Amino acid sequence: MQSFVLNSPEANAELNMCSLLHTYTHLGRTSHSRRRDYLALCADSKAELAVQILLRETEGMNYAGPPSIVTRFVPVPNPQQQALTTVATYAFDCLDLKSVFISACNAVLGCGTEWPEHTAVSQVGEVVDKPQGNISYAKTHTCYRSTASDHPTDVTVESRSLMFYRMSDSYGILVWDFADEDLYPVKLETKVKRDIVGAAMVRRELCHDGVERVVYRSICTKRQSFASTATAPELSHFLDVAEEGAKVCGFSVFDHIREHASQTRMISV
């Protein structure tokens, strides 16, 4: 795993996609108003902004070198919140852009269920709205149980995620955000509300060694809000391993793309 940090970008400690990309989201109550809200939130302008952020924050990377997955805590003003940003960059020899993008979308949609030193004892995920083919809104509820103690504690985590994508001949962009207010409020007994905002892009690029490859870039901020204090027994260990948990998520995306994109082979692994 050491090779994954040798090509690491100088990640901005203030890089918080909740500030850069999040759109305050209050979804309507009727199907008509919700569809209107979805289409407004998943606009081309937001996809273009995501592309600009990804390109700016990963500028100058040598994609012919080892892959990079870097996670850092970002400052939050609320003591009952914790936030981390993960920046991932790597390249594939395979030039099948569509195959790599589909694999990337599936990987991002499926990641985030594993948590270090915890096991998921129950998990429910449901797509509650799909206003059109490239837009979906889902809610998830997971109960994690600590495996690092003789007296395991449970932590319930809920999230509300809005995702959309754009695909062209030259690149694909996937954007995800969270809903602030909705018909599906988080349950009162839930310990952690997990808000995730970010984007991933794949496109063909000429790398520094003169070889054309499909390059993957992603930036994701994971913000966790909790009603009790971070020192509460049921939360302290869960939050202590958050940085490792974000890295696990990043590596699971990489592994899924490498295994499922047709004829893909990772550079310098």
PEKAVEN-V174201 format. One record per residue. RES is the residue in one small letter. SS is DSSP state (H for helix, E for strand, - for the rest). OMEGA is omega in degrees with one decimal (999 if undefined). D_LAST is the distance of its C-alpha to the last C-alpha in Angstrom with 1 decimal. Layout:
# PEKAVEN-V174201
{{RES/SS/OMEGA/D_LAST} {RES/SS/OMEGA/D_LAST}}
This chain:
# PEKAVEN-V174201
{{m/-/-177.9/10.0} {q/H/-177.8/11.2} {s/H/-176.4/8.2} {f/H/179.3/9.2} {v/H/-177.1/12.5} {l/-/-177.1/12.1} {n/-/-171.4/12.3} {s/-/174.0/14.8} {p/-/173.7/17.9} {e/-/-174.8/21.3} {a/-/179.9/22.1} {n/-/-178.5/25.8} {a/-/179.4/27.4} {e/-/-175.9/30.0} {l/-/-176.3/27.6} {n/-/-177.3/29.3} {m/H/173.9/29.1} {c/H/178.0/32.3} {s/H/-172.5/34.1} {l/H/-170.0/32.3} {l/-/-175.3/32.0} {h/-/173.3/34.1} {t/-/179.2/37.4} {y/-/-169.2/40.2} {t/-/172.4/40.6} {h/E/-175.3/43.9} {l/-/-178.9/43.9} {g/-/-176.0/47.3} {r/-/179.4/49.2} {t/-/-179.8/50.2} {s/H/179.7/47.9} {h/H/-178.1/49.1} {s/H/178.8/48.4} {r/H/178.4/45.0} {r/H/177.7/44.0} {r/H/179.8/45.3} {d/H/179.4/43.2} {y/H/-177.1/40.0} {l/H/178.4/40.5} {a/H/-178.5/41.3} {l/H/-175.9/38.3} {c/-/-175.4/35.8} {a/-/177.1/37.1} {d/H/-177.7/35.4} {s/H/178.8/36.0} {k/H/176.5/33.8} {a/H/179.1/30.9} {e/H/176.4/31.4} {l/H/178.5/31.5} {a/H/177.9/28.2} {v/H/-179.3/26.7} {q/H/179.6/28.3} {i/H/-179.3/27.0} {l/H/-178.4/23.4} {l/H/-179.0/23.6} {r/H/-173.8/25.6} {e/H/179.3/23.5} {t/-/-178.4/20.1} {e/-/175.3/21.8} {g/-/179.3/20.4} {m/-/176.0/16.7} {n/-/-173.9/14.4} {y/-/173.5/12.3} {a/-/-179.7/10.8} {g/-/-179.0/9.1} {p/-/176.7/6.7} {p/-/-177.9/8.1} {s/E/172.6/11.4} {i/E/-173.2/13.6} {v/E/178.6/16.8} {t/E/177.9/20.1} {r/E/171.2/23.5} {f/E/175.3/27.0} {v/-/-176.8/29.4} {p/-/173.6/33.2} {v/-/-176.6/35.5} {p/-/-175.2/39.3} {n/-/-179.6/40.0} {p/-/178.0/39.8} {q/-/175.5/39.4} {q/E/175.5/36.1} {q/E/-178.5/32.5} {a/E/176.6/29.9} {l/E/175.2/26.2} {t/E/177.3/24.0} {t/E/176.1/20.3} {v/E/-179.2/18.5} {a/E/178.1/15.2} {t/E/174.5/13.6} {y/E/-174.9/10.7} {a/E/179.3/10.9} {f/E/173.7/10.9} {d/-/-178.7/12.0} {c/-/179.3/14.7} {l/-/176.4/17.9} {d/-/-173.0/19.7} {l/H/-177.2/20.4} {k/H/-179.5/22.7} {s/H/179.4/20.3} {v/H/-178.1/17.6} {f/H/178.1/20.4} {i/H/178.2/22.1} {s/H/179.0/19.0} {a/H/179.2/18.6} {c/H/179.0/22.3} {n/H/-179.7/22.4} {a/H/-179.8/19.5} {v/H/179.6/21.4} {l/H/-175.0/24.7} {g/H/-175.9/23.5} {c/-/174.4/21.7} {g/-/-179.3/23.6} {t/-/179.2/25.4} {e/-/178.0/23.7} {w/E/-175.7/24.9} {p/-/176.4/24.2} {e/-/175.2/27.0} {h/E/173.1/28.8} {t/E/179.0/29.2} {a/E/-178.7/30.5} {v/E/173.2/33.9} {s/E/-178.6/34.8} {q/E/178.4/33.2} {v/E/175.9/35.0} {g/E/-175.7/33.5} {e/E/170.4/35.8} {v/E/-174.6/35.7} {v/E/177.0/39.2} {d/E/173.1/39.4} {k/E/-172.9/37.9} {p/E/172.2/40.2} {q/E/-167.9/38.3} {g/-/-175.2/35.3} {n/-/-178.9/32.8} {i/E/175.1/34.2} {s/E/178.6/34.2} {y/E/-173.4/35.4} {a/E/172.5/34.6} {k/E/179.5/35.5} {t/E/176.4/33.8} {h/E/-178.7/35.2} {t/E/173.8/33.2} {c/E/179.0/34.7} {y/E/176.0/32.4} {r/E/-179.3/33.7} {s/E/177.0/32.7} {t/-/-174.0/31.5} {a/-/-176.2/31.7} {s/-/174.2/35.5} {d/-/178.8/38.4} {h/-/-174.3/39.9} {p/-/176.5/37.3} {t/-/-179.4/38.0} {d/E/175.1/37.2} {v/E/177.5/35.9} {t/E/-176.0/36.4} {v/E/176.4/34.3} {e/E/175.6/35.2} {s/E/176.0/33.8} {r/E/-170.1/35.1} {s/E/175.1/32.6} {l/E/-176.6/33.3} {m/E/173.0/30.6} {f/E/-178.0/30.9} {y/E/172.3/28.9} {r/E/-179.6/29.5} {m/E/176.7/28.0} {s/-/178.9/28.9} {d/-/-173.7/27.9} {s/-/-179.9/25.6} {y/E/172.1/24.1} {g/E/179.7/24.3} {i/E/175.9/25.1} {l/E/-178.7/25.5} {v/E/175.4/27.7} {w/E/-177.8/28.7} {d/E/-179.1/31.7} {f/E/178.0/34.1} {a/-/178.2/37.9} {d/-/179.7/40.2} {e/E/-174.3/43.2} {d/-/176.2/43.6} {l/-/-174.4/45.6} {y/-/-178.6/43.1} {p/-/176.5/43.5} {v/-/-178.7/41.5} {k/-/-177.1/43.4} {l/-/-177.5/45.4} {e/-/-180.0/44.0} {t/-/-176.7/40.4} {k/-/-173.4/39.0} {v/E/169.2/36.1} {k/E/-176.2/35.9} {r/E/178.0/32.3} {d/E/-175.8/32.2} {i/E/178.4/29.0} {v/E/-178.8/28.8} {g/E/-178.4/26.0} {a/E/175.1/24.4} {a/E/-179.1/21.3} {m/E/170.0/21.1} {v/E/176.0/19.2} {r/E/176.8/20.3} {r/E/180.0/19.8} {e/E/173.5/19.3} {l/E/-176.6/19.3} {c/-/-175.1/16.5} {h/-/-179.7/17.3} {d/-/176.8/16.4} {g/-/-178.9/18.9} {v/-/177.0/16.7} {e/E/178.8/17.6} {r/E/169.7/15.1} {v/E/-176.5/15.8} {v/E/176.8/15.1} {y/E/174.3/15.4} {r/E/171.9/17.4} {s/E/172.1/19.2} {i/E/-178.3/21.7} {c/E/172.5/23.4} {t/E/179.9/26.3} {k/E/-180.0/27.4} {r/E/-178.9/31.0} {q/E/179.8/32.7} {s/E/-175.9/36.5} {f/E/-176.1/38.7} {a/-/179.1/42.4} {s/-/-179.1/42.7} {t/-/-178.4/41.6} {a/-/-180.0/38.0} {t/-/177.6/39.6} {a/-/-173.9/41.0} {p/H/-176.1/40.0} {e/H/-177.5/38.5} {l/H/-168.9/36.3} {s/H/-178.6/35.4} {h/H/178.2/32.7} {f/H/-179.4/31.3} {l/H/-179.4/31.1} {d/H/-177.0/29.8} {v/-/-176.6/26.5} {a/H/-179.7/26.1} {e/H/177.2/23.4} {e/H/178.6/21.2} {g/H/177.7/22.3} {a/H/177.9/21.2} {k/H/176.9/17.7} {v/H/177.9/17.7} {c/H/179.5/18.9} {g/H/-179.9/16.1} {f/H/179.1/13.3} {s/H/175.8/15.5} {v/H/178.8/15.7} {f/H/-178.4/12.0} {d/H/-179.1/11.8} {h/H/179.8/15.0} {i/H/-178.4/14.1} {r/H/-176.7/11.1} {e/H/-170.3/13.6} {h/H/177.6/16.6} {a/-/-173.0/16.3} {s/-/174.0/17.5} {q/-/-180.0/15.4} {t/-/175.3/12.3} {r/-/-175.8/8.9} {m/E/178.7/6.1} {i/-/169.4/5.7} {s/-/175.2/3.8} {v/-/999/0.0}}
